Amino acid sequence: MSALEAEELGEELGEELTVQAPSRPPRASWRRVGMIVLTIFVTQYTVTTLLVGLSVAGTLHYFVTPQIVAKFEAIAMALRR
């Protein structure tokens, strides 16, 4: 039954049709909220891990690797003598 038909039926019967609003708004599902919070934490963990990993890789590349290479070169030169 359409709204127009319901209105006409109500007029024929001499009644007023009222639209009832819900007593309270629908609550957000806790599962959905939990998934959003979990997604935020996973994203935060991923970004932090990437930043720490890149800083460790940069440190190893620029500071530690040249020292190791220098030690191996010194060993190679000592073995040549």
mmCIF file of the N, C-alpha and C atoms, coordinates in Angstrom:
data_MODEL
# 
_entry.id   MODEL 
# 
loop_
_atom_site.group_PDB 
_atom_site.id 
_atom_site.type_symbol 
_atom_site.label_atom_id 
_atom_site.label_alt_id 
_atom_site.label_comp_id 
_atom_site.label_asym_id 
_atom_site.label_entity_id 
_atom_site.label_seq_id 
_atom_site.pdbx_PDB_ins_code 
_atom_site.Cartn_x 
_atom_site.Cartn_y 
_atom_site.Cartn_z 
_atom_site.occupancy 
_atom_site.B_iso_or_equiv 
_atom_site.pdbx_formal_charge 
_atom_site.auth_seq_id 
_atom_site.auth_comp_id 
_atom_site.auth_asym_id 
_atom_site.auth_atom_id 
_atom_site.pdbx_PDB_model_num 
ATOM 1   N N  . MET A 1 1  ? 0.852   -1.166  0.000  1.00 0.00 ? 1  MET A N  1 
ATOM 2   C CA . MET A 1 1  ? 0.000   0.000   0.000  1.00 0.00 ? 1  MET A CA 1 
ATOM 3   C C  . MET A 1 1  ? 0.901   1.233   0.000  1.00 0.00 ? 1  MET A C  1 
ATOM 4   N N  . SER A 1 2  ? 0.632   2.144   -0.891 1.00 0.00 ? 2  SER A N  1 
ATOM 5   C CA . SER A 1 2  ? 1.452   3.344   -0.965 1.00 0.00 ? 2  SER A CA 1 
ATOM 6   C C  . SER A 1 2  ? 1.011   4.345   0.096  1.00 0.00 ? 2  SER A C  1 
ATOM 7   N N  . ALA A 1 3  ? 1.815   5.363   0.258  1.00 0.00 ? 3  ALA A N  1 
ATOM 8   C CA . ALA A 1 3  ? 1.508   6.380   1.261  1.00 0.00 ? 3  ALA A CA 1 
ATOM 9   C C  . ALA A 1 3  ? 0.230   7.133   0.907  1.00 0.00 ? 3  ALA A C  1 
ATOM 10  N N  . LEU A 1 4  ? 0.037   7.350   -0.392 1.00 0.00 ? 4  LEU A N  1 
ATOM 11  C CA . LEU A 1 4  ? -1.156  8.062   -0.846 1.00 0.00 ? 4  LEU A CA 1 
ATOM 12  C C  . LEU A 1 4  ? -2.415  7.240   -0.560 1.00 0.00 ? 4  LEU A C  1 
ATOM 13  N N  . GLU A 1 5  ? -2.335  5.943   -0.826 1.00 0.00 ? 5  GLU A N  1 
ATOM 14  C CA . GLU A 1 5  ? -3.482  5.072   -0.558 1.00 0.00 ? 5  GLU A CA 1 
ATOM 15  C C  . GLU A 1 5  ? -3.778  5.016   0.938  1.00 0.00 ? 5  GLU A C  1 
ATOM 16  N N  . ALA A 1 6  ? -2.737  4.960   1.760  1.00 0.00 ? 6  ALA A N  1 
ATOM 17  C CA . ALA A 1 6  ? -2.931  4.916   3.206  1.00 0.00 ? 6  ALA A CA 1 
ATOM 18  C C  . ALA A 1 6  ? -3.567  6.211   3.692  1.00 0.00 ? 6  ALA A C  1 
ATOM 19  N N  . GLU A 1 7  ? -3.152  7.315   3.095  1.00 0.00 ? 7  GLU A N  1 
ATOM 20  C CA . GLU A 1 7  ? -3.707  8.614   3.498  1.00 0.00 ? 7  GLU A CA 1 
ATOM 21  C C  . GLU A 1 7  ? -5.187  8.693   3.108  1.00 0.00 ? 7  GLU A C  1 
ATOM 22  N N  . GLU A 1 8  ? -5.506  8.235   1.909  1.00 0.00 ? 8  GLU A N  1 
ATOM 23  C CA . GLU A 1 8  ? -6.897  8.246   1.465  1.00 0.00 ? 8  GLU A CA 1 
ATOM 24  C C  . GLU A 1 8  ? -7.754  7.333   2.340  1.00 0.00 ? 8  GLU A C  1 
ATOM 25  N N  . LEU A 1 9  ? -7.212  6.178   2.695  1.00 0.00 ? 9  LEU A N  1 
ATOM 26  C CA . LEU A 1 9  ? -7.935  5.246   3.550  1.00 0.00 ? 9  LEU A CA 1 
ATOM 27  C C  . LEU A 1 9  ? -8.201  5.869   4.921  1.00 0.00 ? 9  LEU A C  1 
ATOM 28  N N  . GLY A 1 10 ? -7.201  6.569   5.434  1.00 0.00 ? 10 GLY A N  1 
ATOM 29  C CA . GLY A 1 10 ? -7.367  7.234   6.732  1.00 0.00 ? 10 GLY A CA 1 
ATOM 30  C C  . GLY A 1 10 ? -8.406  8.325   6.672  1.00 0.00 ? 10 GLY A C  1 
ATOM 31  N N  . GLU A 1 11 ? -8.465  9.062   5.552  1.00 0.00 ? 11 GLU A N  1 
ATOM 32  C CA . GLU A 1 11 ? -9.472  10.115  5.411  1.00 0.00 ? 11 GLU A CA 1 
ATOM 33  C C  . GLU A 1 11 ? -10.872 9.517   5.303  1.00 0.00 ? 11 GLU A C  1 
ATOM 34  N N  . GLU A 1 12 ? -10.968 8.384   4.596  1.00 0.00 ? 12 GLU A N  1 
ATOM 35  C CA . GLU A 1 12 ? -12.268 7.743   4.450  1.00 0.00 ? 12 GLU A CA 1 
ATOM 36  C C  . GLU A 1 12 ? -12.798 7.264   5.801  1.00 0.00 ? 12 GLU A C  1 
ATOM 37  N N  . LEU A 1 13 ? -11.880 6.784   6.629  1.00 0.00 ? 13 LEU A N  1 
ATOM 38  C CA . LEU A 1 13 ? -12.311 6.280   7.928  1.00 0.00 ? 13 LEU A CA 1 
ATOM 39  C C  . LEU A 1 13 ? -12.416 7.388   8.967  1.00 0.00 ? 13 LEU A C  1 
ATOM 40  N N  . GLY A 1 14 ? -12.000 8.594   8.611  1.00 0.00 ? 14 GLY A N  1 
ATOM 41  C CA . GLY A 1 14 ? -12.072 9.708   9.532  1.00 0.00 ? 14 GLY A CA 1 
ATOM 42  C C  . GLY A 1 14 ? -10.958 9.685   10.568 1.00 0.00 ? 14 GLY A C  1 
ATOM 43  N N  . GLU A 1 15 ? -9.882  8.997   10.270 1.00 0.00 ? 15 GLU A N  1 
ATOM 44  C CA . GLU A 1 15 ? -8.769  8.905   11.210 1.00 0.00 ? 15 GLU A CA 1 
ATOM 45  C C  . GLU A 1 15 ? -7.561  9.668   10.649 1.00 0.00 ? 15 GLU A C  1 
ATOM 46  N N  . GLU A 1 16 ? -6.783  10.129  11.547 1.00 0.00 ? 16 GLU A N  1 
ATOM 47  C CA . GLU A 1 16 ? -5.522  10.757  11.125 1.00 0.00 ? 16 GLU A CA 1 
ATOM 48  C C  . GLU A 1 16 ? -4.417  9.726   11.244 1.00 0.00 ? 16 GLU A C  1 
ATOM 49  N N  . LEU A 1 17 ? -3.626  9.617   10.195 1.00 0.00 ? 17 LEU A N  1 
ATOM 50  C CA . LEU A 1 17 ? -2.487  8.698   10.241 1.00 0.00 ? 17 LEU A CA 1 
ATOM 51  C C  . LEU A 1 17 ? -1.263  9.477   10.700 1.00 0.00 ? 17 LEU A C  1 
ATOM 52  N N  . THR A 1 18 ? -0.615  8.969   11.681 1.00 0.00 ? 18 THR A N  1 
ATOM 53  C CA . THR A 1 18 ? 0.604   9.618   12.168 1.00 0.00 ? 18 THR A CA 1 
ATOM 54  C C  . THR A 1 18 ? 1.792   8.708   11.932 1.00 0.00 ? 18 THR A C  1 
ATOM 55  N N  . VAL A 1 19 ? 2.878   9.329   11.672 1.00 0.00 ? 19 VAL A N  1 
ATOM 56  C CA . VAL A 1 19 ? 4.119   8.575   11.482 1.00 0.00 ? 19 VAL A CA 1 
ATOM 57  C C  . VAL A 1 19 ? 4.837   8.551   12.813 1.00 0.00 ? 19 VAL A C  1 
ATOM 58  N N  . GLN A 1 20 ? 5.136   7.366   13.269 1.00 0.00 ? 20 GLN A N  1 
ATOM 59  C CA . GLN A 1 20 ? 5.804   7.246   14.550 1.00 0.00 ? 20 GLN A CA 1 
ATOM 60  C C  . GLN A 1 20 ? 7.313   7.178   14.333 1.00 0.00 ? 20 GLN A C  1 
ATOM 61  N N  . ALA A 1 21 ? 7.997   8.037   15.047 1.00 0.00 ? 21 ALA A N  1 
ATOM 62  C CA . ALA A 1 21 ? 9.455   8.025   14.990 1.00 0.00 ? 21 ALA A CA 1 
ATOM 63  C C  . ALA A 1 21 ? 9.976   6.997   15.979 1.00 0.00 ? 21 ALA A C  1 
ATOM 64  N N  . PRO A 1 22 ? 11.102  6.401   15.686 1.00 0.00 ? 22 PRO A N  1 
ATOM 65  C CA . PRO A 1 22 ? 11.661  5.448   16.661 1.00 0.00 ? 22 PRO A CA 1 
ATOM 66  C C  . PRO A 1 22 ? 12.000  6.165   17.960 1.00 0.00 ? 22 PRO A C  1 
ATOM 67  N N  . SER A 1 23 ? 11.875  5.446   19.067 1.00 0.00 ? 23 SER A N  1 
ATOM 68  C CA . SER A 1 23 ? 12.075  6.063   20.368 1.00 0.00 ? 23 SER A CA 1 
ATOM 69  C C  . SER A 1 23 ? 13.529  6.474   20.593 1.00 0.00 ? 23 SER A C  1 
ATOM 70  N N  . ARG A 1 24 ? 14.454  5.723   20.027 1.00 0.00 ? 24 ARG A N  1 
ATOM 71  C CA . ARG A 1 24 ? 15.856  6.095   20.146 1.00 0.00 ? 24 ARG A CA 1 
ATOM 72  C C  . ARG A 1 24 ? 16.555  5.744   18.827 1.00 0.00 ? 24 ARG A C  1 
ATOM 73  N N  . PRO A 1 25 ? 17.575  6.485   18.484 1.00 0.00 ? 25 PRO A N  1 
ATOM 74  C CA . PRO A 1 25 ? 18.246  6.226   17.205 1.00 0.00 ? 25 PRO A CA 1 
ATOM 75  C C  . PRO A 1 25 ? 18.956  4.876   17.243 1.00 0.00 ? 25 PRO A C  1 
ATOM 76  N N  . PRO A 1 26 ? 19.096  4.239   16.111 1.00 0.00 ? 26 PRO A N  1 
ATOM 77  C CA . PRO A 1 26 ? 19.787  2.940   16.096 1.00 0.00 ? 26 PRO A CA 1 
ATOM 78  C C  . PRO A 1 26 ? 21.242  3.109   16.500 1.00 0.00 ? 26 PRO A C  1 
ATOM 79  N N  . ARG A 1 27 ? 21.702  2.189   17.345 1.00 0.00 ? 27 ARG A N  1 
ATOM 80  C CA . ARG A 1 27 ? 23.078  2.270   17.831 1.00 0.00 ? 27 ARG A CA 1 
ATOM 81  C C  . ARG A 1 27 ? 24.018  1.669   16.797 1.00 0.00 ? 27 ARG A C  1 
ATOM 82  N N  . ALA A 1 28 ? 25.242  2.170   16.820 1.00 0.00 ? 28 ALA A N  1 
ATOM 83  C CA . ALA A 1 28 ? 26.260  1.615   15.929 1.00 0.00 ? 28 ALA A CA 1 
ATOM 84  C C  . ALA A 1 28 ? 26.619  0.214   16.423 1.00 0.00 ? 28 ALA A C  1 
ATOM 85  N N  . SER A 1 29 ? 26.859  -0.632  15.519 1.00 0.00 ? 29 SER A N  1 
ATOM 86  C CA . SER A 1 29 ? 27.218  -2.001  15.874 1.00 0.00 ? 29 SER A CA 1 
ATOM 87  C C  . SER A 1 29 ? 28.610  -2.013  16.502 1.00 0.00 ? 29 SER A C  1 
ATOM 88  N N  . TRP A 1 30 ? 28.746  -2.706  17.626 1.00 0.00 ? 30 TRP A N  1 
ATOM 89  C CA . TRP A 1 30 ? 30.040  -2.763  18.312 1.00 0.00 ? 30 TRP A CA 1 
ATOM 90  C C  . TRP A 1 30 ? 31.065  -3.484  17.461 1.00 0.00 ? 30 TRP A C  1 
ATOM 91  N N  . ARG A 1 31 ? 30.626  -4.427  16.673 1.00 0.00 ? 31 ARG A N  1 
ATOM 92  C CA . ARG A 1 31 ? 31.554  -5.143  15.796 1.00 0.00 ? 31 ARG A CA 1 
ATOM 93  C C  . ARG A 1 31 ? 32.150  -4.187  14.767 1.00 0.00 ? 31 ARG A C  1 
ATOM 94  N N  . ARG A 1 32 ? 31.321  -3.305  14.223 1.00 0.00 ? 32 ARG A N  1 
ATOM 95  C CA . ARG A 1 32 ? 31.807  -2.337  13.224 1.00 0.00 ? 32 ARG A CA 1 
ATOM 96  C C  . ARG A 1 32 ? 32.795  -1.357  13.864 1.00 0.00 ? 32 ARG A C  1 
ATOM 97  N N  . VAL A 1 33 ? 32.460  -0.867  15.048 1.00 0.00 ? 33 VAL A N  1 
ATOM 98  C CA . VAL A 1 33 ? 33.352  0.050   15.762 1.00 0.00 ? 33 VAL A CA 1 
ATOM 99  C C  . VAL A 1 33 ? 34.668  -0.654  16.085 1.00 0.00 ? 33 VAL A C  1 
ATOM 100 N N  . GLY A 1 34 ? 34.584  -1.910  16.511 1.00 0.00 ? 34 GLY A N  1 
ATOM 101 C CA . GLY A 1 34 ? 35.783  -2.686  16.813 1.00 0.00 ? 34 GLY A CA 1 
ATOM 102 C C  . GLY A 1 34 ? 36.670  -2.867  15.590 1.00 0.00 ? 34 GLY A C  1 
ATOM 103 N N  . MET A 1 35 ? 36.052  -3.107  14.438 1.00 0.00 ? 35 MET A N  1 
ATOM 104 C CA . MET A 1 35 ? 36.830  -3.276  13.205 1.00 0.00 ? 35 MET A CA 1 
ATOM 105 C C  . MET A 1 35 ? 37.524  -1.965  12.821 1.00 0.00 ? 35 MET A C  1 
ATOM 106 N N  . ILE A 1 36 ? 36.858  -0.845  13.031 1.00 0.00 ? 36 ILE A N  1 
ATOM 107 C CA . ILE A 1 36 ? 37.465  0.448   12.720 1.00 0.00 ? 36 ILE A CA 1 
ATOM 108 C C  . ILE A 1 36 ? 38.661  0.700   13.622 1.00 0.00 ? 36 ILE A C  1 
ATOM 109 N N  . VAL A 1 37 ? 38.502  0.434   14.916 1.00 0.00 ? 37 VAL A N  1 
ATOM 110 C CA . VAL A 1 37 ? 39.601  0.628   15.869 1.00 0.00 ? 37 VAL A CA 1 
ATOM 111 C C  . VAL A 1 37 ? 40.755  -0.314  15.547 1.00 0.00 ? 37 VAL A C  1 
ATOM 112 N N  . LEU A 1 38 ? 40.445  -1.565  15.225 1.00 0.00 ? 38 LEU A N  1 
ATOM 113 C CA . LEU A 1 38 ? 41.484  -2.521  14.868 1.00 0.00 ? 38 LEU A CA 1 
ATOM 114 C C  . LEU A 1 38 ? 42.233  -2.081  13.613 1.00 0.00 ? 38 LEU A C  1 
ATOM 115 N N  . THR A 1 39 ? 41.522  -1.568  12.631 1.00 0.00 ? 39 THR A N  1 
ATOM 116 C CA . THR A 1 39 ? 42.153  -1.075  11.399 1.00 0.00 ? 39 THR A CA 1 
ATOM 117 C C  . THR A 1 39 ? 43.087  0.087   11.702 1.00 0.00 ? 39 THR A C  1 
ATOM 118 N N  . ILE A 1 40 ? 42.677  0.982   12.586 1.00 0.00 ? 40 ILE A N  1 
ATOM 119 C CA . ILE A 1 40 ? 43.522  2.124   12.948 1.00 0.00 ? 40 ILE A CA 1 
ATOM 120 C C  . ILE A 1 40 ? 44.796  1.645   13.631 1.00 0.00 ? 40 ILE A C  1 
ATOM 121 N N  . PHE A 1 41 ? 44.664  0.686   14.565 1.00 0.00 ? 41 PHE A N  1 
ATOM 122 C CA . PHE A 1 41 ? 45.841  0.170   15.270 1.00 0.00 ? 41 PHE A CA 1 
ATOM 123 C C  . PHE A 1 41 ? 46.791  -0.556  14.320 1.00 0.00 ? 41 PHE A C  1 
ATOM 124 N N  . VAL A 1 42 ? 46.247  -1.348  13.403 1.00 0.00 ? 42 VAL A N  1 
ATOM 125 C CA . VAL A 1 42 ? 47.096  -2.074  12.447 1.00 0.00 ? 42 VAL A CA 1 
ATOM 126 C C  . VAL A 1 42 ? 47.816  -1.094  11.534 1.00 0.00 ? 42 VAL A C  1 
ATOM 127 N N  . THR A 1 43 ? 47.131  -0.065  11.090 1.00 0.00 ? 43 THR A N  1 
ATOM 128 C CA . THR A 1 43 ? 47.756  0.945   10.236 1.00 0.00 ? 43 THR A CA 1 
ATOM 129 C C  . THR A 1 43 ? 48.856  1.673   10.995 1.00 0.00 ? 43 THR A C  1 
ATOM 130 N N  . GLN A 1 44 ? 48.597  2.028   12.238 1.00 0.00 ? 44 GLN A N  1 
ATOM 131 C CA . GLN A 1 44 ? 49.591  2.713   13.060 1.00 0.00 ? 44 GLN A CA 1 
ATOM 132 C C  . GLN A 1 44 ? 50.810  1.818   13.269 1.00 0.00 ? 44 GLN A C  1 
ATOM 133 N N  . TYR A 1 45 ? 50.588  0.543   13.546 1.00 0.00 ? 45 TYR A N  1 
ATOM 134 C CA . TYR A 1 45 ? 51.683  -0.400  13.744 1.00 0.00 ? 45 TYR A CA 1 
ATOM 135 C C  . TYR A 1 45 ? 52.508  -0.551  12.464 1.00 0.00 ? 45 TYR A C  1 
ATOM 136 N N  . THR A 1 46 ? 51.835  -0.627  11.320 1.00 0.00 ? 46 THR A N  1 
ATOM 137 C CA . THR A 1 46 ? 52.519  -0.781  10.039 1.00 0.00 ? 46 THR A CA 1 
ATOM 138 C C  . THR A 1 46 ? 53.381  0.427   9.718  1.00 0.00 ? 46 THR A C  1 
ATOM 139 N N  . VAL A 1 47 ? 52.849  1.612   9.913  1.00 0.00 ? 47 VAL A N  1 
ATOM 140 C CA . VAL A 1 47 ? 53.613  2.836   9.634  1.00 0.00 ? 47 VAL A CA 1 
ATOM 141 C C  . VAL A 1 47 ? 54.822  2.925   10.565 1.00 0.00 ? 47 VAL A C  1 
ATOM 142 N N  . THR A 1 48 ? 54.624  2.629   11.842 1.00 0.00 ? 48 THR A N  1 
ATOM 143 C CA . THR A 1 48 ? 55.732  2.678   12.798 1.00 0.00 ? 48 THR A CA 1 
ATOM 144 C C  . THR A 1 48 ? 56.803  1.656   12.432 1.00 0.00 ? 48 THR A C  1 
ATOM 145 N N  . THR A 1 49 ? 56.401  0.453   12.067 1.00 0.00 ? 49 THR A N  1 
ATOM 146 C CA . THR A 1 49 ? 57.353  -0.586  11.673 1.00 0.00 ? 49 THR A CA 1 
ATOM 147 C C  . THR A 1 49 ? 58.139  -0.177  10.437 1.00 0.00 ? 49 THR A C  1 
ATOM 148 N N  . LEU A 1 50 ? 57.465  0.413   9.466  1.00 0.00 ? 50 LEU A N  1 
ATOM 149 C CA . LEU A 1 50 ? 58.166  0.869   8.263  1.00 0.00 ? 50 LEU A CA 1 
ATOM 150 C C  . LEU A 1 50 ? 59.192  1.955   8.583  1.00 0.00 ? 50 LEU A C  1 
ATOM 151 N N  . LEU A 1 51 ? 58.813  2.899   9.421  1.00 0.00 ? 51 LEU A N  1 
ATOM 152 C CA . LEU A 1 51 ? 59.746  3.979   9.771  1.00 0.00 ? 51 LEU A CA 1 
ATOM 153 C C  . LEU A 1 51 ? 60.955  3.447   10.527 1.00 0.00 ? 51 LEU A C  1 
ATOM 154 N N  . VAL A 1 52 ? 60.741  2.555   11.477 1.00 0.00 ? 52 VAL A N  1 
ATOM 155 C CA . VAL A 1 52 ? 61.860  1.984   12.235 1.00 0.00 ? 52 VAL A CA 1 
ATOM 156 C C  . VAL A 1 52 ? 62.735  1.143   11.311 1.00 0.00 ? 52 VAL A C  1 
ATOM 157 N N  . GLY A 1 53 ? 62.120  0.346   10.460 1.00 0.00 ? 53 GLY A N  1 
ATOM 158 C CA . GLY A 1 53 ? 62.881  -0.481  9.522  1.00 0.00 ? 53 GLY A CA 1 
ATOM 159 C C  . GLY A 1 53 ? 63.725  0.346   8.569  1.00 0.00 ? 53 GLY A C  1 
ATOM 160 N N  . LEU A 1 54 ? 63.163  1.412   8.059  1.00 0.00 ? 54 LEU A N  1 
ATOM 161 C CA . LEU A 1 54 ? 63.917  2.266   7.138  1.00 0.00 ? 54 LEU A CA 1 
ATOM 162 C C  . LEU A 1 54 ? 65.056  2.991   7.853  1.00 0.00 ? 54 LEU A C  1 
ATOM 163 N N  . SER A 1 55 ? 64.834  3.403   9.075  1.00 0.00 ? 55 SER A N  1 
ATOM 164 C CA . SER A 1 55 ? 65.911  4.079   9.799  1.00 0.00 ? 55 SER A CA 1 
ATOM 165 C C  . SER A 1 55 ? 67.031  3.099   10.151 1.00 0.00 ? 55 SER A C  1 
ATOM 166 N N  . VAL A 1 56 ? 66.703  1.862   10.492 1.00 0.00 ? 56 VAL A N  1 
ATOM 167 C CA . VAL A 1 56 ? 67.736  0.849   10.758 1.00 0.00 ? 56 VAL A CA 1 
ATOM 168 C C  . VAL A 1 56 ? 68.495  0.534   9.477  1.00 0.00 ? 56 VAL A C  1 
ATOM 169 N N  . ALA A 1 57 ? 67.785  0.386   8.375  1.00 0.00 ? 57 ALA A N  1 
ATOM 170 C CA . ALA A 1 57 ? 68.444  0.103   7.095  1.00 0.00 ? 57 ALA A CA 1 
ATOM 171 C C  . ALA A 1 57 ? 69.375  1.250   6.692  1.00 0.00 ? 57 ALA A C  1 
ATOM 172 N N  . GLY A 1 58 ? 68.921  2.486   6.900  1.00 0.00 ? 58 GLY A N  1 
ATOM 173 C CA . GLY A 1 58 ? 69.768  3.637   6.585  1.00 0.00 ? 58 GLY A CA 1 
ATOM 174 C C  . GLY A 1 58 ? 71.014  3.683   7.454  1.00 0.00 ? 58 GLY A C  1 
ATOM 175 N N  . THR A 1 59 ? 70.857  3.394   8.733  1.00 0.00 ? 59 THR A N  1 
ATOM 176 C CA . THR A 1 59 ? 71.996  3.373   9.651  1.00 0.00 ? 59 THR A CA 1 
ATOM 177 C C  . THR A 1 59 ? 72.997  2.302   9.244  1.00 0.00 ? 59 THR A C  1 
ATOM 178 N N  . LEU A 1 60 ? 72.500  1.117   8.951  1.00 0.00 ? 60 LEU A N  1 
ATOM 179 C CA . LEU A 1 60 ? 73.392  0.040   8.525  1.00 0.00 ? 60 LEU A CA 1 
ATOM 180 C C  . LEU A 1 60 ? 74.110  0.392   7.227  1.00 0.00 ? 60 LEU A C  1 
ATOM 181 N N  . HIS A 1 61 ? 73.393  0.964   6.307  1.00 0.00 ? 61 HIS A N  1 
ATOM 182 C CA . HIS A 1 61 ? 73.981  1.279   4.997  1.00 0.00 ? 61 HIS A CA 1 
ATOM 183 C C  . HIS A 1 61 ? 75.071  2.345   5.092  1.00 0.00 ? 61 HIS A C  1 
ATOM 184 N N  . TYR A 1 62 ? 74.836  3.385   5.842  1.00 0.00 ? 62 TYR A N  1 
ATOM 185 C CA . TYR A 1 62 ? 75.767  4.513   5.852  1.00 0.00 ? 62 TYR A CA 1 
ATOM 186 C C  . TYR A 1 62 ? 76.841  4.431   6.925  1.00 0.00 ? 62 TYR A C  1 
ATOM 187 N N  . PHE A 1 63 ? 76.627  3.710   8.013  1.00 0.00 ? 63 PHE A N  1 
ATOM 188 C CA . PHE A 1 63 ? 77.609  3.695   9.091  1.00 0.00 ? 63 PHE A CA 1 
ATOM 189 C C  . PHE A 1 63 ? 78.280  2.343   9.293  1.00 0.00 ? 63 PHE A C  1 
ATOM 190 N N  . VAL A 1 64 ? 77.510  1.275   9.303  1.00 0.00 ? 64 VAL A N  1 
ATOM 191 C CA . VAL A 1 64 ? 78.060  -0.033  9.632  1.00 0.00 ? 64 VAL A CA 1 
ATOM 192 C C  . VAL A 1 64 ? 78.725  -0.686  8.427  1.00 0.00 ? 64 VAL A C  1 
ATOM 193 N N  . THR A 1 65 ? 78.105  -0.635  7.274  1.00 0.00 ? 65 THR A N  1 
ATOM 194 C CA . THR A 1 65 ? 78.640  -1.300  6.082  1.00 0.00 ? 65 THR A CA 1 
ATOM 195 C C  . THR A 1 65 ? 80.033  -0.805  5.712  1.00 0.00 ? 65 THR A C  1 
ATOM 196 N N  . PRO A 1 66 ? 80.316  0.499   5.699  1.00 0.00 ? 66 PRO A N  1 
ATOM 197 C CA . PRO A 1 66 ? 81.680  0.935   5.364  1.00 0.00 ? 66 PRO A CA 1 
ATOM 198 C C  . PRO A 1 66 ? 82.738  0.394   6.340  1.00 0.00 ? 66 PRO A C  1 
ATOM 199 N N  . GLN A 1 67 ? 82.379  0.270   7.613  1.00 0.00 ? 67 GLN A N  1 
ATOM 200 C CA . GLN A 1 67 ? 83.333  -0.277  8.586  1.00 0.00 ? 67 GLN A CA 1 
ATOM 201 C C  . GLN A 1 67 ? 83.618  -1.749  8.303  1.00 0.00 ? 67 GLN A C  1 
ATOM 202 N N  . ILE A 1 68 ? 82.585  -2.512  7.977  1.00 0.00 ? 68 ILE A N  1 
ATOM 203 C CA . ILE A 1 68 ? 82.775  -3.935  7.673  1.00 0.00 ? 68 ILE A CA 1 
ATOM 204 C C  . ILE A 1 68 ? 83.597  -4.095  6.401  1.00 0.00 ? 68 ILE A C  1 
ATOM 205 N N  . VAL A 1 69 ? 83.296  -3.304  5.400  1.00 0.00 ? 69 VAL A N  1 
ATOM 206 C CA . VAL A 1 69 ? 84.048  -3.372  4.151  1.00 0.00 ? 69 VAL A CA 1 
ATOM 207 C C  . VAL A 1 69 ? 85.510  -3.004  4.400  1.00 0.00 ? 69 VAL A C  1 
ATOM 208 N N  . ALA A 1 70 ? 85.755  -1.996  5.220  1.00 0.00 ? 70 ALA A N  1 
ATOM 209 C CA . ALA A 1 70 ? 87.133  -1.591  5.525  1.00 0.00 ? 70 ALA A CA 1 
ATOM 210 C C  . ALA A 1 70 ? 87.874  -2.724  6.245  1.00 0.00 ? 70 ALA A C  1 
ATOM 211 N N  . LYS A 1 71 ? 87.199  -3.426  7.136  1.00 0.00 ? 71 LYS A N  1 
ATOM 212 C CA . LYS A 1 71 ? 87.845  -4.552  7.838  1.00 0.00 ? 71 LYS A CA 1 
ATOM 213 C C  . LYS A 1 71 ? 88.196  -5.672  6.862  1.00 0.00 ? 71 LYS A C  1 
ATOM 214 N N  . PHE A 1 72 ? 87.283  -6.004  5.964  1.00 0.00 ? 72 PHE A N  1 
ATOM 215 C CA . PHE A 1 72 ? 87.565  -7.053  4.990  1.00 0.00 ? 72 PHE A CA 1 
ATOM 216 C C  . PHE A 1 72 ? 88.694  -6.636  4.043  1.00 0.00 ? 72 PHE A C  1 
ATOM 217 N N  . GLU A 1 73 ? 88.724  -5.375  3.662  1.00 0.00 ? 73 GLU A N  1 
ATOM 218 C CA . GLU A 1 73 ? 89.819  -4.907  2.804  1.00 0.00 ? 73 GLU A CA 1 
ATOM 219 C C  . GLU A 1 73 ? 91.151  -4.986  3.537  1.00 0.00 ? 73 GLU A C  1 
ATOM 220 N N  . ALA A 1 74 ? 91.137  -4.649  4.831  1.00 0.00 ? 74 ALA A N  1 
ATOM 221 C CA . ALA A 1 74 ? 92.377  -4.750  5.613  1.00 0.00 ? 74 ALA A CA 1 
ATOM 222 C C  . ALA A 1 74 ? 92.822  -6.196  5.732  1.00 0.00 ? 74 ALA A C  1 
ATOM 223 N N  . ILE A 1 75 ? 91.890  -7.107  5.929  1.00 0.00 ? 75 ILE A N  1 
ATOM 224 C CA . ILE A 1 75 ? 92.230  -8.527  6.009  1.00 0.00 ? 75 ILE A CA 1 
ATOM 225 C C  . ILE A 1 75 ? 92.766  -9.017  4.670  1.00 0.00 ? 75 ILE A C  1 
ATOM 226 N N  . ALA A 1 76 ? 92.140  -8.594  3.580  1.00 0.00 ? 76 ALA A N  1 
ATOM 227 C CA . ALA A 1 76 ? 92.578  -9.014  2.246  1.00 0.00 ? 76 ALA A CA 1 
ATOM 228 C C  . ALA A 1 76 ? 93.981  -8.488  1.958  1.00 0.00 ? 76 ALA A C  1 
ATOM 229 N N  . MET A 1 77 ? 94.263  -7.254  2.328  1.00 0.00 ? 77 MET A N  1 
ATOM 230 C CA . MET A 1 77 ? 95.603  -6.698  2.097  1.00 0.00 ? 77 MET A CA 1 
ATOM 231 C C  . MET A 1 77 ? 96.654  -7.407  2.967  1.00 0.00 ? 77 MET A C  1 
ATOM 232 N N  . ALA A 1 78 ? 96.287  -7.770  4.202  1.00 0.00 ? 78 ALA A N  1 
ATOM 233 C CA . ALA A 1 78 ? 97.215  -8.468  5.081  1.00 0.00 ? 78 ALA A CA 1 
ATOM 234 C C  . ALA A 1 78 ? 97.528  -9.870  4.533  1.00 0.00 ? 78 ALA A C  1 
ATOM 235 N N  . LEU A 1 79 ? 96.521  -10.508 3.947  1.00 0.00 ? 79 LEU A N  1 
ATOM 236 C CA . LEU A 1 79 ? 96.742  -11.839 3.393  1.00 0.00 ? 79 LEU A CA 1 
ATOM 237 C C  . LEU A 1 79 ? 97.595  -11.802 2.109  1.00 0.00 ? 79 LEU A C  1 
ATOM 238 N N  . ARG A 1 80 ? 97.578  -10.688 1.406  1.00 0.00 ? 80 ARG A N  1 
ATOM 239 C CA . ARG A 1 80 ? 98.393  -10.542 0.190  1.00 0.00 ? 80 ARG A CA 1 
ATOM 240 C C  . ARG A 1 80 ? 99.877  -10.443 0.525  1.00 0.00 ? 80 ARG A C  1 
ATOM 241 N N  . ARG A 1 81 ? 100.223 -9.928  1.662  1.00 0.00 ? 81 ARG A N  1 
ATOM 242 C CA . ARG A 1 81 ? 101.628 -9.713  2.022  1.00 0.00 ? 81 ARG A CA 1 
ATOM 243 C C  . ARG A 1 81 ? 102.321 -10.961 2.344  1.00 0.00 ? 81 ARG A C  1 
# 
